[in-house]
Each structure stands twice: as C-alpha cells, then as structure tokens.
Amino acid sequence: MTTATPDNLVEIRQLTFGYGERPVLDGITLSIPRGKVTALMGASGGGKTTVLRLIGGQIKAQAGELLLDGKNVAAFDQAGWYAARRRMGVLFQFGALFTDMTVFDNVAFPLREHTDLSEALVRDIVLMKLNAVGLRGARDLMPSEVSGGMARRVALARAIALDPDLVMYDEPFAGLDPISLGTSARLIRELNDTMGLTSVIVSHDLDETFHIADKVVVLANGKIVAQGTPDEVRTSTDPLVHQFINALPDGPVRFHYPGPTVEQDFGAGLPTVPRAGGRP
C-alpha cells in the first residue's frame, strides 16, 4: 500500500515519462514540501515544465507514482481531477491573460468558474487579490493597457484567487526588467508565506530563484542531478550542475551540436574551389 509523508504536498516516485520515442523523465524521485518554495531548474528540455504538467494532470506518467496530498493521482477520475485542480493555481509563462477581458474579469474568472459566490463577494475577493499584488487601481484596464510586469502580477492575482494549496509558476521571470523581476520574486515569496502556500517554480533565473527558494532541484538528461538547499546546490561538485550554476559555455552540455569533425568537413580531400582568374 502506498504511504505518503505528511510534510510533503507532492511526492513523485520512480516516475518515467516521454513524448513519443523521446524520453524526458527517467525514473525520477522528488518531493515538494508543504509551505515551501521549490525551484525546478536545469537546461532547456530537461523536463521541468513536464513535471508541472504531470502534477496538474494534463499528462499521465508512463511508470511510477505521483501522489498529491497523499493520494495517488492514477486513481483520479474526472471529478477527482476537477477537485484537485480546484486546489491549484498556475502562473503561465508570460501570464496568458484573456485579452478580451479587463484585469478585474481575468482575476474573477476562476471564481465564477469554480464557485457559486455572489457577484458582490466576487468583487471583494478580486479587489483583495489585486491589492495583494499592488494593482487594485488597474482593475478596469485591459491587458493591452498594462506592462509586461503588470500583466504577470495580474496573472499572479488570478492564480491565487481561489486560495489554492499549491501554486505552480512556469518561468515567472522571463522577459521582465530588473525592477519587475525583483517585484515578482518578492511577491512569490511573500504570498507563499502569508497565505501558507506551497510553491513550485520553473525558472532559469539563478539569482532571484536561489534568493527566494527553500529547495532547488536540478534536472538534466531525464534525471535529477542535484537537489537540496540553494547553498547545497551551489556547492555541488557535479560537472553539469557546476556548468549550469556558473553559466559556462561548454561542459557536459556541449556548445557544438554533434556532427562530423572539422577535419571531415573542411580537411583534405574536399574539392578545391578555383579562385577568380583561374588560380586555385
């Protein structure tokens, strides 16, 4: 019988997943502790967003287990997943706001979709969430009228509208200027602590992510190559982690895509192209 650890909201055990013939996750095991900020990091294509999609139920594991609050999601039917997603909030990359809705209506959308609350109560909740991200005054604006950083904060207000247990962030800092980036990072940390959330962040921004995360998991080549506190990951001796943390152009992740050698492409034996005037 599967048992869960009460301290973890999400547990992944020996999980395998791939897209067609391409393996993405190869028997990974990791836990998402309650009330903490966990960062999933690593080179592009390492399976970070795939982990979020597995937790959210958009895709199913091909092997292994995924436990959500102690329950194996493999046993969830449609109603079970609907109830589980009611407890999740997602901040999509670049916000993914509804462009034909105002800021207010974007934040109100999950409340109207998942609850039977009166419009008066919806209004109060939306204004409280917008106030939490500093945008109560922008409630009547359209997404096209707000900056990229503001749009990301509106999306964050929408993600927390239902007071979820778990919030998942897919590249929340991508494309933001330093001020907006710092503001977003601070909000993620503060909202996690004040609302008692559990947060999972997929990010490539080392400085801000390491600053706010309690736990860092580095994925590469379908495996977990390092996990622990930010300080533990920074001091990892794994060559791939060292390359990633120090932004080195070459290492286990090669700068050059595999192909013929230079000698094979440019060496002797290739036909000589005559120069202008007939000389080789």
Beta strands, then each sheet from edge to edge (+ up, - down):
strand 1: 8-19
strand 2: 22-33
strand 3: 37-41
strand 4: 63-68
strand 5: 71-72
strand 6: 88-91
strand 7: 166-170
strand 8: 198-202
strand 9: 215-220
strand 10: 223-228
sheet 1: 2+ 1- 4+ 5-
sheet 2: 6+ 7+ 8+ 3+ 9+ 10-
end
